Amino acid sequence: MFAGAEKYDVDVAVDERAVERLLSVRPGDVDAADRLTFARNVFIPLTTACRYTCTYCTYYDVPGEASLLSPDEVREQCRVGADAGCTEALFTFGDEPDDRYTAVHETLAEWGFDSIHDYLYRACEIALEEGLLPHSNPGDLTESQFAALREVNASMGVMLETTADVDAHSGGRRKTPGQRLNTIRAAGRQGVPFTTGILVGIGEDWRDRAESLLAIRELHERHGHVQEVIVQNVVPNERSDFPKPDLSTMRRVVAMARAALPPEVSVQVPPNLSPAADLVDCGIDDLGGVSPVTDDYINPAYEWPDLRGLEAVADAGGAPLRERLPTYARYLPDDVRPAGAGSAPDPDGREAWIPAAVRERIAADDVHGRRLRAVARGDGPLAVRSD
């Protein structure tokens, strides 16, 4: 049981022998992937309000300064993204604003929303209307919140970061491993194709990294919902002087992730933060969401590479580059899943991983539906190299 897990009744434990085996893994012990994938997105920072005050984060703004995009602004950004050929609307914000953010709550009430999550639901509807598939990163959620939001999301996510109790999460308003594990478990119980990951360099040690990866594996083995795990290095910024982990550290952590996780779960590194070309042989097979039209608002000082930059990473590993939807192929409906791709079993007995609203958006007989189906099949909309 990890720190804080008892409070959330999260019965996640890892076997000590599995930890020791994982600690022995090195890059030479894993195989390189036979292809690299990425998603093309428009990054929509719905609000910069957050109840947490993590010391390494530049995304959140303090009360009185936090922004909140209007529905018209959300629609305009979605239209720009769709016009640029994006398939994903990446909605992100700090965890549910606490009572200090009076202006945010008052604005939401004026717009007719009871909470930021109610507003997120409407924002996802707008994205679907404009031809994009929503992928939301709204922080910690309960099962009931996942049950509501899954109806308008193609996939969702939250970073575990670490199962360790680190000083980087210190303060009166702090996130805990138990909260994050509970959120990942809740997503699985509600059948949400899910992205999570670990953050490297915030005070955790090698054992913490191994335990974090094994905890993610255990939750995926229960619910089958983890589609990708991000191995993200911390970067210096205006609020934090955590040093960026060196290449040898990242190579070892990525190899550990590949060895720890089932083959169907992708290992991703952010290509604007990590030396991705030097990590291909360590087992990465995905480069995440990359936007041709918006910044990485969480790490604004680090620009995303363009398509040529992504192709250079793939070339370094001798692997073809393919575009994907925010939902991985195995979770897609049978009629749009690529040839040869198996379907994800649902251990919790639901009929479909993808909700009706998202299936209808993909199936629509318009330019957006055709684009989404082409990406699902693996042959568009970007011209990528052939095998």
Phi, psi and omega in degrees: 000137184263169183305127178080353184292329181300320181301327183258008177055044179259107184270065178253122177221153180239149181283132182299325179293325177293322176299313181297319178298318182292325179294340180272351185288139175229166183308325180291351182270356182236161180261149174288150179288157180271357173197160176243143178237164174203163174242146178258120189231167165245125186271119184239099180280092189302316174208151176260009175285144179204140179282344180264162180225054181300138190287343183261000191261127175259359186286317187284151172244151182285161178306139184093341179240349184292140179266160177212113181291141177277162176304322178295322178292320177299314181297319180295317179295322177296319179295319177299316180295315179297319179296332179273004178087012178290157176244344188239134167258108182270104178265124180221148174196165175295161180305160188320121182302138178276189187294344180293335185271065184298320182296321179296312181296321180294320179295316178301318179296320178298326180278354177094022182245138181281336184202170177296331180286325173298320179292321177302319178304313180294321178299321178294322176299319178299316179301315179298319178299326183268004172098016180244157176260121182288137168231113187253137173241078186264018180078205184290132179228157172271170177299320181294325177291320175297319181301322178284311188286335180297338182292344180233017181236137174284328177195167180217176180193162169202140178281127170295317183075294178195151172274358181276153175269096188253155180295336179299339178258023187281171179113171181291333178245091189233147172274151181233157176303323180298319177300312184293316178298320179297322179294316179297319178295317180298320177298319179295318180296332180264006174068043180260118171304127199228144173247133173219189181175177177242150177251124188259124173108021181251023176110358178279161177249184185296322178296320177300319180296316179297315181297323179296314180296320180289328176295318177299316180300317182297318180293323177294320180296332177285318193240347176068021191256348183280116182264333179204152177235123180273132170253101189245128176275143173291152178231147178297146177206187187292342180256351189217143174246022173301126179289147176292129179301145182283171186298319182296324177296313182295322178297318180290317181295317179298317178298320177298318179298316181296322180287329184282328191265152175299154184303328184285345180271122182285151173250124187240145166234143177286119187288348175271348181247333186244153174283073192302323181298333180271005182242357183299319182286354179267000173114003176293147175225009179212147180247010171079194177274128181233134185250132174275356188232345182227161177284168165275097187290345175279326179230068190295341180280356185240103185287144174289145174289155174277185183300322178299320179295321177294319179296326178295322176297314179297318179299322180299330179261001181063033183240146175289152179255133180228143174272148180226167171278167175297334173268128181290156191305321187291343179266354184284157175300154183304324187282352177237357179291139180301151177302134178088350180274127179283164179265149179282124175294149180248098184293344182261006167082017176280159182283327184209144175283329186259128182288163185302319183298323179286319177300319179294323178295317180294323185276353186300143180270066176217180185299325181288315177300318179296321178296314181297319180292325178295318178294320178301322179284344179092019182230030176174178357277348180280145174281110181245166185292147175277159180294000000 
